[in-house]
Amino acid sequence: MEFTKKDLPGSRQEIEVIISPEEVEGHREKALTLFGKEVSLEGFRPGHAPKEMVAQKVSRQQVFAKAMELAIQDAYQKIAKEEDLKVLGDPEVRIVKAKDGEPVVFSIQVSLFPEVTLPDYKKIASEVTKKEVIVQDEDLTRTLKWLQESKKNEDGTLPELNDEFAKTLGNASGLDELKESVKKGLMMEKETQEKNRARQEIVAKVAKEATFEVPEVLVKREQQALLEQTKQGVKEMLKIEFTEYLKNMKKTEEELKESFLVQAQQRIGEFLVLDAIAKKEEITASKEEIEEEMQKVLGQYPESKLAKDSLDQKELKMYSEGVLRNEKTLQLLEGLMK
């Protein structure tokens, strides 16, 4: 087997491969075995007929085509292992030359996980400032007003904001305690928002200075994910059919999906940067942490057994590990802020 590689835009690579007639012929026996499972021969159960008899039932060209397919798969696996290719998605195979008894020439195009050259992310993180979080009087007033609205009287009037009203909302002993509880809740919410904003600022700045190619295959996946999120949001929040939403937006589904391109590229870029930092810092999650995160995900389902049956455990483990790795990486960056 001989092969040459050529880099393509969008973190793709083309590999041209030549395999000898002998390599193709080496897969002839397996090809006949596979045909034996399909061919019906009197007196034999499927897959148990002698290969010589199977060979009489299928043409030489059919056997060659199947043997070539197997040889191509074998060649691709060897190249991927030898070159340590971090392939995303399925390869695209194009046959250039295929004639029985002659070398087979084909090309493979693959999308690769890109190399990321990171800037000084620690310096960038240290230059990001966390803003002071304050709960303004108007924030408290607005929330109390919302609570009043939620307890509107039958005649449409709002209940008076007093100790009695506070007691109807739960554990508060009076209005002062309710105000304190609401203020504490607003403070926690604002702190979370500010933490996420600061984290986002760091990652965006690092991504802007990092060098990498965004794989087209990942961008397309992210565009599809954003489209599905939009469909779900339209159904749950707007309570209208997606076709009606598209009509209001004056877009086709494909046009809407295309409009997510920049957002998808940004998300994938930030994912690649976080992944690169995690690798450089050797950030990992322990077995116990992963198991605990998996249980959290399963706990979101009303029936834990149903969740375990329907979710692929390997995928769930990978997802949980990714969530923990990302969170630890973000915590590391956050800890470098002023």
Helices and strands as residue ranges (DSSP letters): E 2-8, E 12-19, H 21-25, H 28-38, H 51-57, H 60-82, E 87-97, E 104-112, H 121-126, H 137-150, H 163-167, H 175-209, H 216-233, I 234-238, H 242-249, H 253-258, H 261-280, H 287-299, H 304-310, H 313-334
